């Protein structure tokens, strides 16, 4: 009577272990995200972003030792709102993660999105799975020098916009905010996403260039489209050899939301999500690893059950 019981227990354990592993793997792959408009450094320099060949991205890739396939994974656990205490000066863009240290390079030629001071923008923040949490948007202070490492002192104490628990729509969060009116030239839009359903906080740097207010009429027209449901269409400002229309190209390749000329409403959102990354690295890797481990556990459990039957 003891042998069938032992066999039953081993078989049940072998069947349950893969499910537990797969559940853990799925959980570890959640909540990845980063801005695709205004384009973040990690996304712009990734294979999906279309700017990997620019001088800044080449330098970032060389310094990091990776091609930013996992452009949506700049996350740090356990920060719990203590961003300025946990993330050191000069490492804000990488979240102090060695694999992303190239994003902290002090350069004035990062791929950038052109914006207008005082205008409204609609940020697109691509994500994999909906999670509760708060987004905080900061903009570097007037006089920011892109040739120096980004420090907390370059950012205001309070964000210019904050959004709690926005809805995830077709793979992305979209939220509108009014930009400060006193910025000129090249700046950094710094986004902090502190999730409340996981212990993770995400960090990203989006380089932007503020143009003269004479473009306000064109921006107002864009904002009118955004009110009808369309996202503003970015344009890039090349610098020091950077390829033109970086953000526009990124939008065409991955983050465009076409607008119907008849209705003025948006078509299905084509913003890329973490599942689009190459298998074997990035967000999908834990699930693959978990599946492989599950196969090993199942095989081992079956073998043990067979040995018990033969006794």
BALOBA-1460 file (C-alpha; in Angstrom, 3 decimals):
// residues 311
<rec num="1" residu="x" x="0.000" y="0.000" z="0.000"/>
<rec num="2" residu="x" x="2.914" y="2.298" z="0.591"/>
<rec num="3" residu="x" x="4.324" y="1.970" z="-2.900"/>
<rec num="4" residu="x" x="1.264" y="3.267" z="-4.804"/>
<rec num="5" residu="x" x="1.068" y="6.161" z="-2.345"/>
<rec num="6" residu="x" x="4.708" y="7.044" z="-2.926"/>
<rec num="7" residu="x" x="4.235" y="6.758" z="-6.655"/>
<rec num="8" residu="x" x="1.205" y="9.046" z="-6.508"/>
<rec num="9" residu="x" x="3.067" y="11.681" z="-4.502"/>
<rec num="10" residu="x" x="6.061" y="11.694" z="-6.841"/>
<rec num="11" residu="x" x="3.851" y="11.903" z="-9.913"/>
<rec num="12" residu="x" x="1.861" y="14.790" z="-8.441"/>
<rec num="13" residu="x" x="5.037" y="16.663" z="-7.544"/>
<rec num="14" residu="x" x="6.416" y="16.164" z="-11.042"/>
<rec num="15" residu="x" x="3.216" y="17.528" z="-12.553"/>
<rec num="16" residu="x" x="2.986" y="20.505" z="-10.185"/>
<rec num="17" residu="x" x="6.582" y="21.716" z="-10.371"/>
<rec num="18" residu="x" x="6.427" y="22.848" z="-14.016"/>
<rec num="19" residu="x" x="3.275" y="24.852" z="-13.270"/>
<rec num="20" residu="x" x="4.967" y="26.588" z="-10.360"/>
<rec num="21" residu="x" x="8.035" y="27.356" z="-12.447"/>
<rec num="22" residu="x" x="5.971" y="28.695" z="-15.312"/>
<rec num="23" residu="x" x="3.937" y="30.821" z="-12.918"/>
<rec num="24" residu="x" x="7.136" y="32.280" z="-11.443"/>
<rec num="25" residu="x" x="8.614" y="32.892" z="-14.874"/>
<rec num="26" residu="x" x="5.507" y="34.685" z="-16.085"/>
<rec num="27" residu="x" x="5.507" y="36.879" z="-12.995"/>
<rec num="28" residu="x" x="9.163" y="37.837" z="-13.466"/>
<rec num="29" residu="x" x="8.476" y="38.994" z="-17.016"/>
<rec num="30" residu="x" x="5.749" y="41.472" z="-16.073"/>
<rec num="31" residu="x" x="5.620" y="45.242" z="-15.950"/>
<rec num="32" residu="x" x="8.364" y="46.062" z="-18.408"/>
<rec num="33" residu="x" x="8.061" y="49.448" z="-20.060"/>
<rec num="34" residu="x" x="9.681" y="52.602" z="-21.452"/>
<rec num="35" residu="x" x="8.642" y="55.720" z="-23.386"/>
<rec num="36" residu="x" x="8.569" y="55.487" z="-27.152"/>
<rec num="37" residu="x" x="7.370" y="59.101" z="-27.462"/>
<rec num="38" residu="x" x="9.215" y="61.239" z="-26.630"/>
<rec num="39" residu="x" x="11.648" y="58.514" z="-27.561"/>
<rec num="40" residu="x" x="13.796" y="57.239" z="-24.699"/>
<rec num="41" residu="x" x="17.514" y="56.643" z="-25.136"/>
<rec num="42" residu="x" x="17.164" y="52.896" z="-24.609"/>
<rec num="43" residu="x" x="14.422" y="52.552" z="-27.204"/>
<rec num="44" residu="x" x="16.066" y="54.879" z="-29.736"/>
<rec num="45" residu="x" x="19.302" y="52.879" z="-29.575"/>
<rec num="46" residu="x" x="17.593" y="49.474" z="-29.666"/>
<rec num="47" residu="x" x="17.143" y="47.400" z="-32.827"/>
<rec num="48" residu="x" x="13.502" y="48.552" z="-32.849"/>
<rec num="49" residu="x" x="14.278" y="52.247" z="-32.429"/>
<rec num="50" residu="x" x="16.128" y="52.779" z="-35.686"/>
<rec num="51" residu="x" x="18.944" y="54.978" z="-34.309"/>
<rec num="52" residu="x" x="21.544" y="52.397" z="-33.327"/>
<rec num="53" residu="x" x="23.872" y="53.652" z="-36.069"/>
<rec num="54" residu="x" x="24.142" y="57.185" z="-34.645"/>
<rec num="55" residu="x" x="27.339" y="58.186" z="-32.878"/>
<rec num="56" residu="x" x="25.679" y="58.469" z="-29.463"/>
<rec num="57" residu="x" x="24.009" y="55.069" z="-29.702"/>
<rec num="58" residu="x" x="27.191" y="53.403" z="-30.931"/>
<rec num="59" residu="x" x="29.031" y="54.799" z="-27.924"/>
<rec num="60" residu="x" x="26.253" y="53.688" z="-25.560"/>
<rec num="61" residu="x" x="26.193" y="50.176" z="-27.012"/>
<rec num="62" residu="x" x="29.973" y="49.883" z="-26.744"/>
<rec num="63" residu="x" x="29.997" y="51.110" z="-23.135"/>
<rec num="64" residu="x" x="27.126" y="48.826" z="-22.086"/>
<rec num="65" residu="x" x="28.260" y="45.764" z="-23.993"/>
<rec num="66" residu="x" x="24.755" y="45.139" z="-25.311"/>
<rec num="67" residu="x" x="22.432" y="46.330" z="-28.080"/>
<rec num="68" residu="x" x="19.475" y="47.286" z="-25.809"/>
<rec num="69" residu="x" x="17.199" y="44.553" z="-27.072"/>
<rec num="70" residu="x" x="15.640" y="44.761" z="-23.597"/>
<rec num="71" residu="x" x="15.026" y="48.503" z="-23.933"/>
<rec num="72" residu="x" x="12.062" y="48.184" z="-21.556"/>
<rec num="73" residu="x" x="13.874" y="46.676" z="-18.583"/>
<rec num="74" residu="x" x="15.585" y="49.563" z="-16.755"/>
<rec num="75" residu="x" x="14.056" y="48.683" z="-13.418"/>
<rec num="76" residu="x" x="15.250" y="48.631" z="-9.817"/>
<rec num="77" residu="x" x="13.472" y="46.743" z="-7.048"/>
<rec num="78" residu="x" x="12.815" y="48.011" z="-3.561"/>
<rec num="79" residu="x" x="13.310" y="51.733" z="-4.198"/>
<rec num="80" residu="x" x="9.930" y="52.568" z="-2.680"/>
<rec num="81" residu="x" x="9.989" y="56.258" z="-3.584"/>
<rec num="82" residu="x" x="13.582" y="56.840" z="-2.421"/>
<rec num="83" residu="x" x="14.821" y="57.568" z="-5.943"/>
<rec num="84" residu="x" x="17.261" y="60.324" z="-4.960"/>
<rec num="85" residu="x" x="18.752" y="58.208" z="-2.206"/>
<rec num="86" residu="x" x="19.059" y="54.960" z="-4.178"/>
<rec num="87" residu="x" x="20.032" y="56.114" z="-7.693"/>
<rec num="88" residu="x" x="23.406" y="57.935" z="-7.661"/>
<rec num="89" residu="x" x="24.125" y="61.173" z="-9.523"/>
<rec num="90" residu="x" x="25.408" y="60.537" z="-13.020"/>
<rec num="91" residu="x" x="23.533" y="57.230" z="-13.249"/>
<rec num="92" residu="x" x="19.951" y="58.414" z="-13.547"/>
<rec num="93" residu="x" x="19.395" y="57.198" z="-17.112"/>
<rec num="94" residu="x" x="20.678" y="53.689" z="-16.405"/>
<rec num="95" residu="x" x="19.041" y="53.359" z="-13.004"/>
<rec num="96" residu="x" x="22.598" y="52.515" z="-11.875"/>
<rec num="97" residu="x" x="22.345" y="49.185" z="-13.726"/>
<rec num="98" residu="x" x="25.716" y="48.180" z="-15.262"/>
<rec num="99" residu="x" x="24.045" y="46.687" z="-18.345"/>
<rec num="100" residu="x" x="22.682" y="50.149" z="-19.244"/>
<rec num="101" residu="x" x="25.589" y="52.353" z="-18.159"/>
<rec num="102" residu="x" x="26.126" y="53.598" z="-21.707"/>
<rec num="103" residu="x" x="22.860" y="55.531" z="-21.426"/>
<rec num="104" residu="x" x="24.507" y="57.793" z="-18.839"/>
<rec num="105" residu="x" x="27.120" y="59.137" z="-21.253"/>
<rec num="106" residu="x" x="27.191" y="62.948" z="-21.206"/>
<rec num="107" residu="x" x="26.650" y="63.869" z="-24.850"/>
<rec num="108" residu="x" x="24.820" y="66.523" z="-26.828"/>
<rec num="109" residu="x" x="24.005" y="64.289" z="-29.793"/>
<rec num="110" residu="x" x="21.518" y="61.779" z="-28.382"/>
<rec num="111" residu="x" x="18.531" y="61.123" z="-30.682"/>
<rec num="112" residu="x" x="15.994" y="63.757" z="-29.636"/>
<rec num="113" residu="x" x="12.337" y="64.666" z="-30.058"/>
<rec num="114" residu="x" x="11.449" y="68.239" z="-31.024"/>
<rec num="115" residu="x" x="8.998" y="69.947" z="-28.665"/>
<rec num="116" residu="x" x="7.584" y="73.439" z="-28.126"/>
<rec num="117" residu="x" x="7.770" y="75.232" z="-24.751"/>
<rec num="118" residu="x" x="4.425" y="75.463" z="-22.998"/>
<rec num="119" residu="x" x="2.719" y="73.079" z="-25.420"/>
<rec num="120" residu="x" x="0.820" y="69.942" z="-24.513"/>
<rec num="121" residu="x" x="2.241" y="66.561" z="-25.366"/>
<rec num="122" residu="x" x="0.827" y="63.068" z="-25.146"/>
<rec num="123" residu="x" x="3.436" y="60.623" z="-23.915"/>
<rec num="124" residu="x" x="3.368" y="57.049" z="-25.166"/>
<rec num="125" residu="x" x="4.779" y="54.618" z="-22.622"/>
<rec num="126" residu="x" x="4.926" y="51.089" z="-24.020"/>
<rec num="127" residu="x" x="4.305" y="48.319" z="-21.496"/>
<rec num="128" residu="x" x="3.698" y="44.581" z="-21.416"/>
<rec num="129" residu="x" x="1.048" y="44.041" z="-18.747"/>
<rec num="130" residu="x" x="-1.179" y="46.488" z="-16.906"/>
<rec num="131" residu="x" x="-0.007" y="47.325" z="-13.397"/>
<rec num="132" residu="x" x="-1.064" y="49.881" z="-10.874"/>
<rec num="133" residu="x" x="1.455" y="52.579" z="-10.119"/>
<rec num="134" residu="x" x="2.423" y="56.223" z="-10.546"/>
<rec num="135" residu="x" x="4.266" y="57.955" z="-13.380"/>
<rec num="136" residu="x" x="6.250" y="61.098" z="-12.561"/>
<rec num="137" residu="x" x="7.598" y="63.360" z="-15.310"/>
<rec num="138" residu="x" x="10.526" y="65.688" z="-14.688"/>
<rec num="139" residu="x" x="12.221" y="68.135" z="-17.039"/>
<rec num="140" residu="x" x="15.767" y="69.344" z="-16.549"/>
<rec num="141" residu="x" x="16.072" y="72.916" z="-15.300"/>
<rec num="142" residu="x" x="16.857" y="75.933" z="-17.500"/>
<rec num="143" residu="x" x="20.576" y="76.039" z="-18.187"/>
<rec num="144" residu="x" x="20.973" y="72.254" z="-18.246"/>
<rec num="145" residu="x" x="24.275" y="71.267" z="-19.872"/>
<rec num="146" residu="x" x="24.029" y="67.979" z="-21.825"/>
<rec num="147" residu="x" x="27.823" y="67.768" z="-21.896"/>
<rec num="148" residu="x" x="27.795" y="67.038" z="-18.143"/>
<rec num="149" residu="x" x="26.481" y="63.918" z="-16.368"/>
<rec num="150" residu="x" x="22.831" y="64.186" z="-15.358"/>
<rec num="151" residu="x" x="22.424" y="64.725" z="-11.610"/>
<rec num="152" residu="x" x="19.428" y="65.056" z="-9.326"/>
<rec num="153" residu="x" x="20.239" y="68.731" z="-8.810"/>
<rec num="154" residu="x" x="19.448" y="69.273" z="-12.510"/>
<rec num="155" residu="x" x="15.856" y="68.136" z="-11.903"/>
<rec num="156" residu="x" x="13.211" y="70.073" z="-9.945"/>
<rec num="157" residu="x" x="12.193" y="68.648" z="-6.582"/>
<rec num="158" residu="x" x="8.652" y="68.091" z="-7.882"/>
<rec num="159" residu="x" x="7.562" y="66.611" z="-11.242"/>
<rec num="160" residu="x" x="5.739" y="68.855" z="-13.705"/>
<rec num="161" residu="x" x="3.187" y="66.088" z="-14.228"/>
<rec num="162" residu="x" x="2.080" y="62.982" z="-12.344"/>
<rec num="163" residu="x" x="-0.332" y="60.202" z="-13.317"/>
<rec num="164" residu="x" x="-1.684" y="57.442" z="-11.092"/>
<rec num="165" residu="x" x="-2.977" y="54.157" z="-12.439"/>
<rec num="166" residu="x" x="-3.566" y="55.163" z="-16.082"/>
<rec num="167" residu="x" x="-5.267" y="52.613" z="-18.311"/>
<rec num="168" residu="x" x="-3.167" y="50.335" z="-20.496"/>
<rec num="169" residu="x" x="-4.566" y="50.601" z="-24.031"/>
<rec num="170" residu="x" x="-3.331" y="48.324" z="-26.807"/>
<rec num="171" residu="x" x="0.045" y="47.786" z="-25.216"/>
<rec num="172" residu="x" x="0.805" y="51.320" z="-24.027"/>
<rec num="173" residu="x" x="-0.056" y="54.010" z="-21.524"/>
<rec num="174" residu="x" x="-0.964" y="57.417" z="-22.958"/>
<rec num="175" residu="x" x="-1.124" y="60.556" z="-20.858"/>
<rec num="176" residu="x" x="-1.130" y="64.248" z="-21.742"/>
<rec num="177" residu="x" x="0.673" y="67.043" z="-19.929"/>
<rec num="178" residu="x" x="1.546" y="70.696" z="-20.435"/>
<rec num="179" residu="x" x="5.275" y="71.309" z="-20.798"/>
<rec num="180" residu="x" x="6.989" y="74.079" z="-18.819"/>
<rec num="181" residu="x" x="7.152" y="77.271" z="-20.870"/>
<rec num="182" residu="x" x="10.631" y="78.403" z="-19.816"/>
<rec num="183" residu="x" x="12.785" y="75.720" z="-21.417"/>
<rec num="184" residu="x" x="14.953" y="76.219" z="-24.488"/>
<rec num="185" residu="x" x="17.368" y="74.086" z="-26.448"/>
<rec num="186" residu="x" x="18.312" y="70.551" z="-25.492"/>
<rec num="187" residu="x" x="16.816" y="69.099" z="-22.301"/>
<rec num="188" residu="x" x="16.046" y="65.688" z="-20.780"/>
<rec num="189" residu="x" x="12.541" y="64.492" z="-19.946"/>
<rec num="190" residu="x" x="13.062" y="62.096" z="-17.049"/>
<rec num="191" residu="x" x="10.327" y="59.557" z="-16.320"/>
<rec num="192" residu="x" x="9.960" y="57.558" z="-13.122"/>
<rec num="193" residu="x" x="7.367" y="54.780" z="-13.002"/>
<rec num="194" residu="x" x="6.902" y="53.406" z="-9.496"/>
<rec num="195" residu="x" x="4.664" y="50.369" z="-9.677"/>
<rec num="196" residu="x" x="2.523" y="49.537" z="-6.660"/>
<rec num="197" residu="x" x="1.652" y="45.979" z="-7.668"/>
<rec num="198" residu="x" x="5.335" y="44.997" z="-7.944"/>
<rec num="199" residu="x" x="8.430" y="46.155" z="-6.015"/>
<rec num="200" residu="x" x="9.933" y="47.654" z="-9.177"/>
<rec num="201" residu="x" x="10.581" y="51.244" z="-10.233"/>
<rec num="202" residu="x" x="11.447" y="52.060" z="-13.850"/>
<rec num="203" residu="x" x="13.651" y="54.929" z="-15.050"/>
<rec num="204" residu="x" x="14.112" y="56.477" z="-18.479"/>
<rec num="205" residu="x" x="15.708" y="59.477" z="-20.166"/>
<rec num="206" residu="x" x="14.090" y="61.001" z="-23.245"/>
<rec num="207" residu="x" x="16.184" y="63.670" z="-24.940"/>
<rec num="208" residu="x" x="14.162" y="66.591" z="-26.288"/>
<rec num="209" residu="x" x="14.939" y="69.845" z="-28.109"/>
<rec num="210" residu="x" x="12.755" y="72.877" z="-27.513"/>
<rec num="211" residu="x" x="12.271" y="75.041" z="-30.570"/>
<rec num="212" residu="x" x="11.169" y="78.677" z="-30.785"/>
<rec num="213" residu="x" x="7.550" y="79.479" z="-29.916"/>
<rec num="214" residu="x" x="6.896" y="80.477" z="-33.522"/>
<rec num="215" residu="x" x="6.042" y="76.806" z="-33.993"/>
<rec num="216" residu="x" x="3.195" y="77.101" z="-31.485"/>
<rec num="217" residu="x" x="0.563" y="77.214" z="-34.253"/>
<rec num="218" residu="x" x="1.754" y="73.903" z="-35.616"/>
<rec num="219" residu="x" x="1.837" y="72.425" z="-32.109"/>
<rec num="220" residu="x" x="-1.687" y="73.638" z="-31.405"/>
<rec num="221" residu="x" x="-2.832" y="71.812" z="-34.510"/>
<rec num="222" residu="x" x="-1.167" y="68.666" z="-33.233"/>
<rec num="223" residu="x" x="-2.824" y="69.088" z="-29.869"/>
<rec num="224" residu="x" x="-6.193" y="69.344" z="-31.608"/>
<rec num="225" residu="x" x="-5.522" y="65.971" z="-33.206"/>
<rec num="226" residu="x" x="-4.463" y="64.584" z="-29.842"/>
<rec num="227" residu="x" x="-7.756" y="65.720" z="-28.334"/>
<rec num="228" residu="x" x="-9.560" y="63.675" z="-30.967"/>
<rec num="229" residu="x" x="-7.507" y="60.657" z="-29.934"/>
<rec num="230" residu="x" x="-4.348" y="60.980" z="-32.017"/>
<rec num="231" residu="x" x="-0.846" y="61.048" z="-30.633"/>
<rec num="232" residu="x" x="1.429" y="63.959" z="-31.611"/>
<rec num="233" residu="x" x="3.836" y="63.051" z="-34.337"/>
<rec num="234" residu="x" x="7.438" y="63.648" z="-33.242"/>
<rec num="235" residu="x" x="10.242" y="65.032" z="-35.344"/>
<rec num="236" residu="x" x="13.881" y="64.634" z="-34.510"/>
<rec num="237" residu="x" x="16.577" y="67.264" z="-34.367"/>
<rec num="238" residu="x" x="19.857" y="65.761" z="-35.618"/>
<rec num="239" residu="x" x="23.053" y="66.892" z="-33.941"/>
<rec num="240" residu="x" x="26.709" y="66.162" z="-34.559"/>
<rec num="241" residu="x" x="26.093" y="63.574" z="-37.242"/>
<rec num="242" residu="x" x="22.951" y="62.025" z="-35.795"/>
<rec num="243" residu="x" x="20.619" y="60.748" z="-38.468"/>
<rec num="244" residu="x" x="17.630" y="63.035" z="-39.249"/>
<rec num="245" residu="x" x="14.050" y="62.343" z="-38.208"/>
<rec num="246" residu="x" x="15.061" y="59.879" z="-35.496"/>
<rec num="247" residu="x" x="11.910" y="60.109" z="-33.445"/>
<rec num="248" residu="x" x="9.732" y="60.243" z="-36.539"/>
<rec num="249" residu="x" x="11.379" y="57.099" z="-37.864"/>
<rec num="250" residu="x" x="10.947" y="55.398" z="-34.503"/>
<rec num="251" residu="x" x="7.287" y="56.293" z="-34.577"/>
<rec num="252" residu="x" x="6.860" y="54.940" z="-38.113"/>
<rec num="253" residu="x" x="8.601" y="51.685" z="-37.279"/>
<rec num="254" residu="x" x="7.052" y="50.998" z="-33.918"/>
<rec num="255" residu="x" x="4.916" y="53.618" z="-32.211"/>
<rec num="256" residu="x" x="2.667" y="55.214" z="-34.800"/>
<rec num="257" residu="x" x="-1.052" y="55.594" z="-34.219"/>
<rec num="258" residu="x" x="-2.677" y="56.277" z="-37.584"/>
<rec num="259" residu="x" x="-5.619" y="58.660" z="-37.690"/>
<rec num="260" residu="x" x="-8.650" y="58.125" z="-39.866"/>
<rec num="261" residu="x" x="-9.128" y="61.140" z="-42.158"/>
<rec num="262" residu="x" x="-12.895" y="60.619" z="-42.017"/>
<rec num="263" residu="x" x="-13.492" y="60.206" z="-38.307"/>
<rec num="264" residu="x" x="-10.405" y="61.750" z="-36.727"/>
<rec num="265" residu="x" x="-10.125" y="58.760" z="-34.408"/>
<rec num="266" residu="x" x="-7.119" y="56.545" z="-33.939"/>
<rec num="267" residu="x" x="-6.708" y="53.122" z="-35.456"/>
<rec num="268" residu="x" x="-5.378" y="50.195" z="-33.440"/>
<rec num="269" residu="x" x="-2.293" y="51.192" z="-31.467"/>
<rec num="270" residu="x" x="0.824" y="49.592" z="-32.950"/>
<rec num="271" residu="x" x="3.164" y="50.606" z="-30.126"/>
<rec num="272" residu="x" x="5.728" y="47.847" z="-29.594"/>
<rec num="273" residu="x" x="5.621" y="45.874" z="-26.377"/>
<rec num="274" residu="x" x="8.231" y="43.815" z="-24.584"/>
<rec num="275" residu="x" x="7.095" y="40.591" z="-26.257"/>
<rec num="276" residu="x" x="8.486" y="41.967" z="-29.530"/>
<rec num="277" residu="x" x="12.053" y="41.586" z="-28.265"/>
<rec num="278" residu="x" x="14.278" y="38.774" z="-29.483"/>
<rec num="279" residu="x" x="13.853" y="35.473" z="-27.694"/>
<rec num="280" residu="x" x="16.762" y="34.387" z="-25.533"/>
<rec num="281" residu="x" x="17.365" y="37.813" z="-24.052"/>
<rec num="282" residu="x" x="15.305" y="40.596" z="-22.594"/>
<rec num="283" residu="x" x="11.865" y="40.250" z="-21.052"/>
<rec num="284" residu="x" x="10.983" y="36.917" z="-22.636"/>
<rec num="285" residu="x" x="14.113" y="35.136" z="-21.402"/>
<rec num="286" residu="x" x="12.829" y="34.223" z="-17.891"/>
<rec num="287" residu="x" x="9.812" y="32.449" z="-19.373"/>
<rec num="288" residu="x" x="12.006" y="30.439" z="-21.744"/>
<rec num="289" residu="x" x="14.335" y="29.525" z="-18.895"/>
<rec num="290" residu="x" x="11.382" y="28.558" z="-16.714"/>
<rec num="291" residu="x" x="9.986" y="26.313" z="-19.433"/>
<rec num="292" residu="x" x="13.316" y="24.546" z="-19.819"/>
<rec num="293" residu="x" x="13.545" y="24.032" z="-16.075"/>
<rec num="294" residu="x" x="10.013" y="22.678" z="-16.050"/>
<rec num="295" residu="x" x="10.920" y="20.054" z="-18.645"/>
<rec num="296" residu="x" x="13.887" y="18.952" z="-16.540"/>
<rec num="297" residu="x" x="11.757" y="18.664" z="-13.398"/>
<rec num="298" residu="x" x="9.049" y="16.731" z="-15.232"/>
<rec num="299" residu="x" x="11.595" y="14.347" z="-16.738"/>
<rec num="300" residu="x" x="13.271" y="13.781" z="-13.375"/>
<rec num="301" residu="x" x="9.949" y="13.220" z="-11.633"/>
<rec num="302" residu="x" x="8.816" y="10.678" z="-14.222"/>
<rec num="303" residu="x" x="12.093" y="8.787" z="-13.938"/>
<rec num="304" residu="x" x="11.792" y="8.642" z="-10.153"/>
<rec num="305" residu="x" x="8.211" y="7.391" z="-10.382"/>
<rec num="306" residu="x" x="9.315" y="4.625" z="-12.776"/>
<rec num="307" residu="x" x="12.035" y="3.499" z="-10.366"/>
<rec num="308" residu="x" x="9.554" y="3.287" z="-7.499"/>
<rec num="309" residu="x" x="7.150" y="1.187" z="-9.588"/>
<rec num="310" residu="x" x="9.878" y="-1.337" z="-10.346"/>
<rec num="311" residu="x" x="10.718" y="-1.899" z="-6.693"/>
